[in-house]
Amino acid sequence: MNLANLNIGKRLGLGFGVICLMLVCMIATSNMMLGRINSGTDEIVNKRMPKVEITGRMLGAVDSIAIALRNAMLNEERSDREKQVEAIAAAHKDIDAMLADMDKSLQNPQARALLDRMKKQVGQYAQGQQRLLKLVNDGLDEEARQYLTDDLRPLLASLKKDVNDQAALQKSIAMEKAEEAQRTYDSTVRLMWALGVLAVGLA
């Protein structure tokens, strides 16, 4: 088709048609890119940051257990020890709920491997606490201190390390999603400017 052979009406119609087509392409592309940015934001806000918050709460619960164990060792009053045991049970209930929540939502293989280790260590730590409390209740203070130093503290340190590693991994994934969203935004801006300039040039 030779544009020179078209009358002015057809030329205008063709020009407006091309520009309208480009506008539709710009709208479709921008919506697609915005969808990707929104998906990345949703990943950060609704998936990663809650996991980071859970790991923080879990560390707090683990520390509460350690404090309760220490209090039980320091205070020989039966009623106080019973309170410490109740505090430990409540903290374990919270930890189990947090582990279950993470188990339902974690998909990353590395995150799941860490979660499996955390579950195992929580179980071992719970068994160790029971043994320590038995030693304390039996009046075997020296054996209790030795068991706490040699067995329970290393297990606690290992558990806290894995919880911190889980938090660091979730933060790392969130940062990757944030950087991906930024790259998508930058490429969208450049593409929209290029299409806009081209549309103006054709007009």
CNS distance restraints for C-alpha pairs under 8 A (distance, minus, plus):
assign (resid   2 and name CA) (resid   6 and name CA) 7.20 0.50 0.50
assign (resid   3 and name CA) (resid  11 and name CA) 7.21 0.50 0.50
assign (resid   6 and name CA) (resid  10 and name CA) 6.01 0.50 0.50
assign (resid   6 and name CA) (resid  11 and name CA) 6.22 0.50 0.50
assign (resid   7 and name CA) (resid  11 and name CA) 6.30 0.50 0.50
assign (resid   8 and name CA) (resid  12 and name CA) 6.08 0.50 0.50
assign (resid   9 and name CA) (resid  13 and name CA) 6.08 0.50 0.50
assign (resid  10 and name CA) (resid  14 and name CA) 5.99 0.50 0.50
assign (resid  11 and name CA) (resid  15 and name CA) 6.05 0.50 0.50
assign (resid  12 and name CA) (resid  16 and name CA) 6.04 0.50 0.50
assign (resid  13 and name CA) (resid  17 and name CA) 5.98 0.50 0.50
assign (resid  14 and name CA) (resid  18 and name CA) 6.18 0.50 0.50
assign (resid  15 and name CA) (resid  19 and name CA) 6.26 0.50 0.50
assign (resid  15 and name CA) (resid 202 and name CA) 7.36 0.50 0.50
assign (resid  15 and name CA) (resid 203 and name CA) 6.84 0.50 0.50
assign (resid  16 and name CA) (resid  20 and name CA) 5.99 0.50 0.50
assign (resid  16 and name CA) (resid 203 and name CA) 7.83 0.50 0.50
assign (resid  17 and name CA) (resid  21 and name CA) 6.11 0.50 0.50
assign (resid  18 and name CA) (resid  22 and name CA) 6.22 0.50 0.50
assign (resid  19 and name CA) (resid  23 and name CA) 6.19 0.50 0.50
assign (resid  19 and name CA) (resid 199 and name CA) 5.89 0.50 0.50
assign (resid  19 and name CA) (resid 202 and name CA) 7.45 0.50 0.50
assign (resid  19 and name CA) (resid 203 and name CA) 7.27 0.50 0.50
assign (resid  20 and name CA) (resid  24 and name CA) 6.22 0.50 0.50
assign (resid  21 and name CA) (resid  25 and name CA) 6.25 0.50 0.50
assign (resid  22 and name CA) (resid  26 and name CA) 6.10 0.50 0.50
assign (resid  22 and name CA) (resid 195 and name CA) 7.32 0.50 0.50
assign (resid  22 and name CA) (resid 199 and name CA) 6.92 0.50 0.50
assign (resid  23 and name CA) (resid  27 and name CA) 6.14 0.50 0.50
assign (resid  24 and name CA) (resid  28 and name CA) 6.09 0.50 0.50
assign (resid  25 and name CA) (resid  29 and name CA) 5.93 0.50 0.50
assign (resid  26 and name CA) (resid  30 and name CA) 5.95 0.50 0.50
assign (resid  26 and name CA) (resid 192 and name CA) 6.58 0.50 0.50
assign (resid  26 and name CA) (resid 195 and name CA) 7.05 0.50 0.50
assign (resid  27 and name CA) (resid  31 and name CA) 6.06 0.50 0.50
assign (resid  28 and name CA) (resid  32 and name CA) 6.19 0.50 0.50
assign (resid  29 and name CA) (resid  33 and name CA) 6.17 0.50 0.50
assign (resid  30 and name CA) (resid  34 and name CA) 5.96 0.50 0.50
assign (resid  30 and name CA) (resid 188 and name CA) 6.62 0.50 0.50
assign (resid  30 and name CA) (resid 192 and name CA) 7.64 0.50 0.50
assign (resid  31 and name CA) (resid  35 and name CA) 6.03 0.50 0.50
assign (resid  32 and name CA) (resid  36 and name CA) 6.48 0.50 0.50
assign (resid  33 and name CA) (resid  37 and name CA) 6.32 0.50 0.50
assign (resid  33 and name CA) (resid 184 and name CA) 6.55 0.50 0.50
assign (resid  33 and name CA) (resid 185 and name CA) 7.36 0.50 0.50
assign (resid  33 and name CA) (resid 188 and name CA) 6.53 0.50 0.50
assign (resid  34 and name CA) (resid  38 and name CA) 6.01 0.50 0.50
assign (resid  34 and name CA) (resid 185 and name CA) 7.80 0.50 0.50
assign (resid  35 and name CA) (resid  39 and name CA) 6.08 0.50 0.50
assign (resid  36 and name CA) (resid  40 and name CA) 6.27 0.50 0.50
assign (resid  36 and name CA) (resid 181 and name CA) 7.21 0.50 0.50
assign (resid  36 and name CA) (resid 184 and name CA) 7.48 0.50 0.50
assign (resid  37 and name CA) (resid  41 and name CA) 6.21 0.50 0.50
assign (resid  37 and name CA) (resid 181 and name CA) 4.92 0.50 0.50
assign (resid  37 and name CA) (resid 182 and name CA) 7.90 0.50 0.50
assign (resid  37 and name CA) (resid 184 and name CA) 6.73 0.50 0.50
assign (resid  37 and name CA) (resid 185 and name CA) 7.15 0.50 0.50
assign (resid  38 and name CA) (resid  42 and name CA) 6.04 0.50 0.50
assign (resid  39 and name CA) (resid  43 and name CA) 6.16 0.50 0.50
assign (resid  40 and name CA) (resid  44 and name CA) 6.38 0.50 0.50
assign (resid  40 and name CA) (resid 177 and name CA) 5.44 0.50 0.50
assign (resid  40 and name CA) (resid 178 and name CA) 6.68 0.50 0.50
assign (resid  40 and name CA) (resid 180 and name CA) 7.48 0.50 0.50
assign (resid  40 and name CA) (resid 181 and name CA) 5.92 0.50 0.50
assign (resid  41 and name CA) (resid  45 and name CA) 6.05 0.50 0.50
assign (resid  41 and name CA) (resid 177 and name CA) 7.54 0.50 0.50
assign (resid  41 and name CA) (resid 178 and name CA) 7.19 0.50 0.50
assign (resid  41 and name CA) (resid 181 and name CA) 7.51 0.50 0.50
assign (resid  42 and name CA) (resid  46 and name CA) 5.46 0.50 0.50
assign (resid  42 and name CA) (resid  47 and name CA) 7.21 0.50 0.50
assign (resid  43 and name CA) (resid  47 and name CA) 5.14 0.50 0.50
assign (resid  43 and name CA) (resid  48 and name CA) 6.33 0.50 0.50
assign (resid  43 and name CA) (resid 174 and name CA) 7.38 0.50 0.50
assign (resid  43 and name CA) (resid 177 and name CA) 7.34 0.50 0.50
assign (resid  44 and name CA) (resid  48 and name CA) 4.95 0.50 0.50
assign (resid  44 and name CA) (resid  49 and name CA) 5.96 0.50 0.50
assign (resid  44 and name CA) (resid 174 and name CA) 5.16 0.50 0.50
assign (resid  44 and name CA) (resid 177 and name CA) 6.91 0.50 0.50
assign (resid  44 and name CA) (resid 178 and name CA) 7.44 0.50 0.50
assign (resid  45 and name CA) (resid  49 and name CA) 5.63 0.50 0.50
assign (resid  45 and name CA) (resid  50 and name CA) 7.34 0.50 0.50
assign (resid  46 and name CA) (resid  50 and name CA) 6.44 0.50 0.50
assign (resid  47 and name CA) (resid  51 and name CA) 6.63 0.50 0.50
assign (resid  47 and name CA) (resid 105 and name CA) 7.92 0.50 0.50
assign (resid  48 and name CA) (resid  52 and name CA) 6.43 0.50 0.50
assign (resid  48 and name CA) (resid 170 and name CA) 5.50 0.50 0.50
assign (resid  48 and name CA) (resid 171 and name CA) 6.90 0.50 0.50
assign (resid  48 and name CA) (resid 173 and name CA) 7.33 0.50 0.50
assign (resid  48 and name CA) (resid 174 and name CA) 5.87 0.50 0.50
assign (resid  49 and name CA) (resid  53 and name CA) 6.19 0.50 0.50
assign (resid  49 and name CA) (resid 170 and name CA) 7.38 0.50 0.50
assign (resid  49 and name CA) (resid 171 and name CA) 7.36 0.50 0.50
assign (resid  49 and name CA) (resid 174 and name CA) 7.50 0.50 0.50
assign (resid  50 and name CA) (resid  54 and name CA) 6.10 0.50 0.50
assign (resid  51 and name CA) (resid  55 and name CA) 6.25 0.50 0.50
assign (resid  51 and name CA) (resid 102 and name CA) 7.11 0.50 0.50
assign (resid  51 and name CA) (resid 167 and name CA) 7.12 0.50 0.50
assign (resid  51 and name CA) (resid 170 and name CA) 6.76 0.50 0.50
assign (resid  52 and name CA) (resid  56 and name CA) 6.40 0.50 0.50
assign (resid  52 and name CA) (resid 166 and name CA) 7.86 0.50 0.50
assign (resid  52 and name CA) (resid 167 and name CA) 4.97 0.50 0.50
assign (resid  52 and name CA) (resid 168 and name CA) 7.92 0.50 0.50
assign (resid  52 and name CA) (resid 170 and name CA) 6.26 0.50 0.50
assign (resid  52 and name CA) (resid 171 and name CA) 6.92 0.50 0.50
assign (resid  53 and name CA) (resid  57 and name CA) 6.34 0.50 0.50
assign (resid  54 and name CA) (resid  58 and name CA) 6.04 0.50 0.50
assign (resid  54 and name CA) (resid  98 and name CA) 6.54 0.50 0.50
assign (resid  55 and name CA) (resid  59 and name CA) 6.20 0.50 0.50
assign (resid  55 and name CA) (resid 163 and name CA) 6.02 0.50 0.50
assign (resid  55 and name CA) (resid 164 and name CA) 7.16 0.50 0.50
assign (resid  55 and name CA) (resid 166 and name CA) 7.25 0.50 0.50
assign (resid  55 and name CA) (resid 167 and name CA) 5.89 0.50 0.50
assign (resid  56 and name CA) (resid  60 and name CA) 6.38 0.50 0.50
assign (resid  56 and name CA) (resid 167 and name CA) 7.77 0.50 0.50
assign (resid  57 and name CA) (resid  61 and name CA) 6.25 0.50 0.50
assign (resid  58 and name CA) (resid  62 and name CA) 6.16 0.50 0.50
assign (resid  58 and name CA) (resid  94 and name CA) 7.93 0.50 0.50
assign (resid  58 and name CA) (resid  95 and name CA) 5.98 0.50 0.50
assign (resid  58 and name CA) (resid  98 and name CA) 7.26 0.50 0.50
assign (resid  58 and name CA) (resid 163 and name CA) 7.68 0.50 0.50
assign (resid  59 and name CA) (resid  63 and name CA) 6.13 0.50 0.50
assign (resid  59 and name CA) (resid 160 and name CA) 6.67 0.50 0.50
assign (resid  59 and name CA) (resid 163 and name CA) 7.14 0.50 0.50
assign (resid  60 and name CA) (resid  64 and name CA) 6.16 0.50 0.50
assign (resid  61 and name CA) (resid  65 and name CA) 6.34 0.50 0.50
assign (resid  61 and name CA) (resid  91 and name CA) 5.32 0.50 0.50
assign (resid  61 and name CA) (resid  92 and name CA) 7.54 0.50 0.50
assign (resid  61 and name CA) (resid  94 and name CA) 7.41 0.50 0.50
assign (resid  61 and name CA) (resid  95 and name CA) 6.84 0.50 0.50
assign (resid  62 and name CA) (resid  66 and name CA) 6.40 0.50 0.50
assign (resid  62 and name CA) (resid  91 and name CA) 7.30 0.50 0.50
assign (resid  62 and name CA) (resid 160 and name CA) 7.94 0.50 0.50
assign (resid  63 and name CA) (resid  67 and name CA) 6.20 0.50 0.50
assign (resid  64 and name CA) (resid  68 and name CA) 6.13 0.50 0.50
assign (resid  64 and name CA) (resid  87 and name CA) 7.84 0.50 0.50
assign (resid  64 and name CA) (resid  88 and name CA) 7.42 0.50 0.50
assign (resid  64 and name CA) (resid  91 and name CA) 7.08 0.50 0.50
assign (resid  65 and name CA) (resid  69 and name CA) 6.17 0.50 0.50
assign (resid  65 and name CA) (resid  87 and name CA) 7.24 0.50 0.50
assign (resid  65 and name CA) (resid  88 and name CA) 5.13 0.50 0.50
assign (resid  65 and name CA) (resid  91 and name CA) 6.60 0.50 0.50
assign (resid  66 and name CA) (resid  70 and name CA) 6.25 0.50 0.50
assign (resid  67 and name CA) (resid  71 and name CA) 6.14 0.50 0.50
assign (resid  68 and name CA) (resid  72 and name CA) 6.13 0.50 0.50
assign (resid  68 and name CA) (resid  84 and name CA) 5.04 0.50 0.50
assign (resid  68 and name CA) (resid  85 and name CA) 7.37 0.50 0.50
assign (resid  68 and name CA) (resid  87 and name CA) 6.83 0.50 0.50
assign (resid  68 and name CA) (resid  88 and name CA) 6.54 0.50 0.50
assign (resid  69 and name CA) (resid  73 and name CA) 6.33 0.50 0.50
assign (resid  69 and name CA) (resid  84 and name CA) 7.00 0.50 0.50
assign (resid  69 and name CA) (resid  88 and name CA) 7.92 0.50 0.50
assign (resid  69 and name CA) (resid 129 and name CA) 7.58 0.50 0.50
assign (resid  69 and name CA) (resid 133 and name CA) 7.57 0.50 0.50
assign (resid  70 and name CA) (resid  74 and name CA) 6.25 0.50 0.50
assign (resid  71 and name CA) (resid  75 and name CA) 5.97 0.50 0.50
assign (resid  71 and name CA) (resid  81 and name CA) 7.62 0.50 0.50
assign (resid  71 and name CA) (resid  84 and name CA) 7.08 0.50 0.50
assign (resid  72 and name CA) (resid  76 and name CA) 7.08 0.50 0.50
assign (resid  72 and name CA) (resid  80 and name CA) 7.30 0.50 0.50
assign (resid  72 and name CA) (resid  81 and name CA) 5.04 0.50 0.50
assign (resid  72 and name CA) (resid  84 and name CA) 6.20 0.50 0.50
assign (resid  72 and name CA) (resid 133 and name CA) 7.70 0.50 0.50
assign (resid  72 and name CA) (resid 136 and name CA) 7.59 0.50 0.50
assign (resid  73 and name CA) (resid 136 and name CA) 6.18 0.50 0.50
assign (resid  73 and name CA) (resid 141 and name CA) 7.59 0.50 0.50
assign (resid  75 and name CA) (resid  80 and name CA) 7.08 0.50 0.50
assign (resid  75 and name CA) (resid  81 and name CA) 7.11 0.50 0.50
assign (resid  76 and name CA) (resid  80 and name CA) 7.75 0.50 0.50
assign (resid  76 and name CA) (resid  81 and name CA) 7.16 0.50 0.50
assign (resid  77 and name CA) (resid  81 and name CA) 6.37 0.50 0.50
assign (resid  78 and name CA) (resid  82 and name CA) 6.24 0.50 0.50
assign (resid  79 and name CA) (resid  83 and name CA) 6.40 0.50 0.50
assign (resid  80 and name CA) (resid  84 and name CA) 6.34 0.50 0.50
assign (resid  81 and name CA) (resid  85 and name CA) 6.22 0.50 0.50
assign (resid  82 and name CA) (resid  86 and name CA) 6.24 0.50 0.50
assign (resid  83 and name CA) (resid  87 and name CA) 6.19 0.50 0.50
assign (resid  84 and name CA) (resid  88 and name CA) 6.17 0.50 0.50
assign (resid  85 and name CA) (resid  89 and name CA) 6.21 0.50 0.50
assign (resid  86 and name CA) (resid  90 and name CA) 6.16 0.50 0.50
assign (resid  87 and name CA) (resid  91 and name CA) 6.15 0.50 0.50
assign (resid  88 and name CA) (resid  92 and name CA) 6.17 0.50 0.50
assign (resid  89 and name CA) (resid  93 and name CA) 6.21 0.50 0.50
assign (resid  90 and name CA) (resid  94 and name CA) 6.40 0.50 0.50
assign (resid  91 and name CA) (resid  95 and name CA) 6.21 0.50 0.50
assign (resid  92 and name CA) (resid  96 and name CA) 6.08 0.50 0.50
assign (resid  93 and name CA) (resid  97 and name CA) 6.31 0.50 0.50
assign (resid  94 and name CA) (resid  98 and name CA) 6.25 0.50 0.50
assign (resid  95 and name CA) (resid  99 and name CA) 6.14 0.50 0.50
assign (resid  96 and name CA) (resid 100 and name CA) 6.14 0.50 0.50
assign (resid  97 and name CA) (resid 101 and name CA) 6.21 0.50 0.50
assign (resid  98 and name CA) (resid 102 and name CA) 6.24 0.50 0.50
assign (resid  99 and name CA) (resid 103 and name CA) 6.02 0.50 0.50
assign (resid  99 and name CA) (resid 115 and name CA) 7.60 0.50 0.50
assign (resid  99 and name CA) (resid 119 and name CA) 7.19 0.50 0.50
assign (resid 100 and name CA) (resid 104 and name CA) 6.39 0.50 0.50
assign (resid 101 and name CA) (resid 105 and name CA) 6.69 0.50 0.50
assign (resid 102 and name CA) (resid 106 and name CA) 5.73 0.50 0.50
assign (resid 102 and name CA) (resid 115 and name CA) 7.81 0.50 0.50
assign (resid 103 and name CA) (resid 112 and name CA) 7.63 0.50 0.50
assign (resid 103 and name CA) (resid 115 and name CA) 7.43 0.50 0.50
assign (resid 106 and name CA) (resid 111 and name CA) 6.70 0.50 0.50
assign (resid 106 and name CA) (resid 112 and name CA) 6.32 0.50 0.50
assign (resid 107 and name CA) (resid 111 and name CA) 7.28 0.50 0.50
assign (resid 107 and name CA) (resid 112 and name CA) 6.79 0.50 0.50
assign (resid 108 and name CA) (resid 112 and name CA) 6.19 0.50 0.50
assign (resid 109 and name CA) (resid 113 and name CA) 6.16 0.50 0.50
assign (resid 110 and name CA) (resid 114 and name CA) 6.32 0.50 0.50
assign (resid 111 and name CA) (resid 115 and name CA) 6.13 0.50 0.50
assign (resid 111 and name CA) (resid 166 and name CA) 6.39 0.50 0.50
assign (resid 111 and name CA) (resid 169 and name CA) 7.12 0.50 0.50
assign (resid 111 and name CA) (resid 170 and name CA) 7.91 0.50 0.50
assign (resid 112 and name CA) (resid 116 and name CA) 6.15 0.50 0.50
assign (resid 113 and name CA) (resid 117 and name CA) 6.44 0.50 0.50
assign (resid 114 and name CA) (resid 118 and name CA) 6.14 0.50 0.50
assign (resid 114 and name CA) (resid 162 and name CA) 6.36 0.50 0.50
assign (resid 114 and name CA) (resid 163 and name CA) 7.92 0.50 0.50
assign (resid 114 and name CA) (resid 165 and name CA) 7.77 0.50 0.50
assign (resid 114 and name CA) (resid 166 and name CA) 6.45 0.50 0.50
assign (resid 115 and name CA) (resid 119 and name CA) 6.17 0.50 0.50
assign (resid 115 and name CA) (resid 166 and name CA) 7.63 0.50 0.50
assign (resid 116 and name CA) (resid 120 and name CA) 6.31 0.50 0.50
assign (resid 117 and name CA) (resid 121 and name CA) 6.11 0.50 0.50
assign (resid 117 and name CA) (resid 162 and name CA) 7.41 0.50 0.50
assign (resid 118 and name CA) (resid 122 and name CA) 6.00 0.50 0.50
assign (resid 118 and name CA) (resid 159 and name CA) 6.18 0.50 0.50
assign (resid 118 and name CA) (resid 162 and name CA) 6.36 0.50 0.50
assign (resid 118 and name CA) (resid 163 and name CA) 6.90 0.50 0.50
assign (resid 119 and name CA) (resid 123 and name CA) 6.34 0.50 0.50
assign (resid 120 and name CA) (resid 124 and name CA) 6.31 0.50 0.50
assign (resid 121 and name CA) (resid 125 and name CA) 5.87 0.50 0.50
assign (resid 121 and name CA) (resid 155 and name CA) 7.15 0.50 0.50
assign (resid 121 and name CA) (resid 158 and name CA) 7.84 0.50 0.50
assign (resid 121 and name CA) (resid 159 and name CA) 5.87 0.50 0.50
assign (resid 122 and name CA) (resid 126 and name CA) 6.10 0.50 0.50
assign (resid 122 and name CA) (resid 159 and name CA) 7.12 0.50 0.50
assign (resid 123 and name CA) (resid 127 and name CA) 6.37 0.50 0.50
assign (resid 124 and name CA) (resid 128 and name CA) 6.16 0.50 0.50
assign (resid 124 and name CA) (resid 155 and name CA) 7.86 0.50 0.50
assign (resid 125 and name CA) (resid 129 and name CA) 6.13 0.50 0.50
assign (resid 125 and name CA) (resid 152 and name CA) 6.98 0.50 0.50
assign (resid 125 and name CA) (resid 155 and name CA) 6.58 0.50 0.50
assign (resid 125 and name CA) (resid 156 and name CA) 6.91 0.50 0.50
assign (resid 126 and name CA) (resid 130 and name CA) 6.45 0.50 0.50
assign (resid 127 and name CA) (resid 131 and name CA) 6.43 0.50 0.50
assign (resid 128 and name CA) (resid 132 and name CA) 6.14 0.50 0.50
assign (resid 128 and name CA) (resid 151 and name CA) 7.89 0.50 0.50
assign (resid 128 and name CA) (resid 152 and name CA) 6.21 0.50 0.50
assign (resid 129 and name CA) (resid 133 and name CA) 6.07 0.50 0.50
assign (resid 129 and name CA) (resid 152 and name CA) 7.62 0.50 0.50
assign (resid 130 and name CA) (resid 134 and name CA) 6.16 0.50 0.50
assign (resid 131 and name CA) (resid 135 and name CA) 6.35 0.50 0.50
assign (resid 132 and name CA) (resid 136 and name CA) 6.24 0.50 0.50
assign (resid 132 and name CA) (resid 144 and name CA) 5.74 0.50 0.50
assign (resid 132 and name CA) (resid 147 and name CA) 7.03 0.50 0.50
assign (resid 132 and name CA) (resid 148 and name CA) 7.07 0.50 0.50
assign (resid 133 and name CA) (resid 137 and name CA) 6.01 0.50 0.50
assign (resid 134 and name CA) (resid 138 and name CA) 6.03 0.50 0.50
assign (resid 135 and name CA) (resid 139 and name CA) 6.36 0.50 0.50
assign (resid 135 and name CA) (resid 140 and name CA) 5.19 0.50 0.50
assign (resid 135 and name CA) (resid 141 and name CA) 6.93 0.50 0.50
assign (resid 135 and name CA) (resid 143 and name CA) 6.94 0.50 0.50
assign (resid 135 and name CA) (resid 144 and name CA) 5.45 0.50 0.50
assign (resid 136 and name CA) (resid 140 and name CA) 5.73 0.50 0.50
assign (resid 136 and name CA) (resid 141 and name CA) 5.85 0.50 0.50
assign (resid 136 and name CA) (resid 144 and name CA) 6.08 0.50 0.50
assign (resid 140 and name CA) (resid 144 and name CA) 6.08 0.50 0.50
assign (resid 141 and name CA) (resid 145 and name CA) 6.18 0.50 0.50
assign (resid 142 and name CA) (resid 146 and name CA) 6.19 0.50 0.50
assign (resid 143 and name CA) (resid 147 and name CA) 6.03 0.50 0.50
assign (resid 144 and name CA) (resid 148 and name CA) 6.05 0.50 0.50
assign (resid 145 and name CA) (resid 149 and name CA) 6.17 0.50 0.50
assign (resid 146 and name CA) (resid 150 and name CA) 5.96 0.50 0.50
assign (resid 147 and name CA) (resid 151 and name CA) 5.42 0.50 0.50
assign (resid 147 and name CA) (resid 152 and name CA) 6.53 0.50 0.50
assign (resid 148 and name CA) (resid 152 and name CA) 4.75 0.50 0.50
assign (resid 148 and name CA) (resid 153 and name CA) 5.87 0.50 0.50
assign (resid 149 and name CA) (resid 153 and name CA) 5.63 0.50 0.50
assign (resid 149 and name CA) (resid 154 and name CA) 7.64 0.50 0.50
assign (resid 150 and name CA) (resid 154 and name CA) 7.00 0.50 0.50
assign (resid 151 and name CA) (resid 155 and name CA) 6.47 0.50 0.50
assign (resid 152 and name CA) (resid 156 and name CA) 6.12 0.50 0.50
assign (resid 153 and name CA) (resid 157 and name CA) 6.11 0.50 0.50
assign (resid 154 and name CA) (resid 158 and name CA) 6.19 0.50 0.50
assign (resid 155 and name CA) (resid 159 and name CA) 6.17 0.50 0.50
assign (resid 156 and name CA) (resid 160 and name CA) 6.15 0.50 0.50
assign (resid 157 and name CA) (resid 161 and name CA) 6.11 0.50 0.50
assign (resid 158 and name CA) (resid 162 and name CA) 6.40 0.50 0.50
assign (resid 159 and name CA) (resid 163 and name CA) 6.30 0.50 0.50
assign (resid 160 and name CA) (resid 164 and name CA) 6.07 0.50 0.50
assign (resid 161 and name CA) (resid 165 and name CA) 6.04 0.50 0.50
assign (resid 162 and name CA) (resid 166 and name CA) 6.09 0.50 0.50
assign (resid 163 and name CA) (resid 167 and name CA) 6.35 0.50 0.50
assign (resid 164 and name CA) (resid 168 and name CA) 6.15 0.50 0.50
assign (resid 165 and name CA) (resid 169 and name CA) 6.06 0.50 0.50
assign (resid 166 and name CA) (resid 170 and name CA) 6.22 0.50 0.50
assign (resid 167 and name CA) (resid 171 and name CA) 6.20 0.50 0.50
assign (resid 168 and name CA) (resid 172 and name CA) 6.10 0.50 0.50
assign (resid 169 and name CA) (resid 173 and name CA) 6.23 0.50 0.50
assign (resid 170 and name CA) (resid 174 and name CA) 6.14 0.50 0.50
assign (resid 171 and name CA) (resid 175 and name CA) 6.16 0.50 0.50
assign (resid 172 and name CA) (resid 176 and name CA) 6.28 0.50 0.50
assign (resid 173 and name CA) (resid 177 and name CA) 6.29 0.50 0.50
assign (resid 174 and name CA) (resid 178 and name CA) 6.16 0.50 0.50
assign (resid 175 and name CA) (resid 179 and name CA) 6.11 0.50 0.50
assign (resid 176 and name CA) (resid 180 and name CA) 6.10 0.50 0.50
assign (resid 177 and name CA) (resid 181 and name CA) 6.11 0.50 0.50
assign (resid 178 and name CA) (resid 182 and name CA) 6.22 0.50 0.50
assign (resid 179 and name CA) (resid 183 and name CA) 6.21 0.50 0.50
assign (resid 180 and name CA) (resid 184 and name CA) 6.18 0.50 0.50
assign (resid 181 and name CA) (resid 185 and name CA) 6.14 0.50 0.50
assign (resid 182 and name CA) (resid 186 and name CA) 6.18 0.50 0.50
assign (resid 183 and name CA) (resid 187 and name CA) 6.13 0.50 0.50
assign (resid 184 and name CA) (resid 188 and name CA) 6.03 0.50 0.50
assign (resid 185 and name CA) (resid 189 and name CA) 6.23 0.50 0.50
assign (resid 186 and name CA) (resid 190 and name CA) 6.36 0.50 0.50
assign (resid 187 and name CA) (resid 191 and name CA) 6.04 0.50 0.50
assign (resid 188 and name CA) (resid 192 and name CA) 6.03 0.50 0.50
assign (resid 189 and name CA) (resid 193 and name CA) 6.21 0.50 0.50
assign (resid 190 and name CA) (resid 194 and name CA) 6.16 0.50 0.50
assign (resid 191 and name CA) (resid 195 and name CA) 6.13 0.50 0.50
assign (resid 192 and name CA) (resid 196 and name CA) 5.91 0.50 0.50
assign (resid 193 and name CA) (resid 197 and name CA) 6.06 0.50 0.50
assign (resid 194 and name CA) (resid 198 and name CA) 6.13 0.50 0.50
assign (resid 195 and name CA) (resid 199 and name CA) 6.03 0.50 0.50
assign (resid 196 and name CA) (resid 200 and name CA) 6.22 0.50 0.50
assign (resid 197 and name CA) (resid 201 and name CA) 6.06 0.50 0.50
assign (resid 198 and name CA) (resid 202 and name CA) 6.18 0.50 0.50
assign (resid 199 and name CA) (resid 203 and name CA) 6.11 0.50 0.50
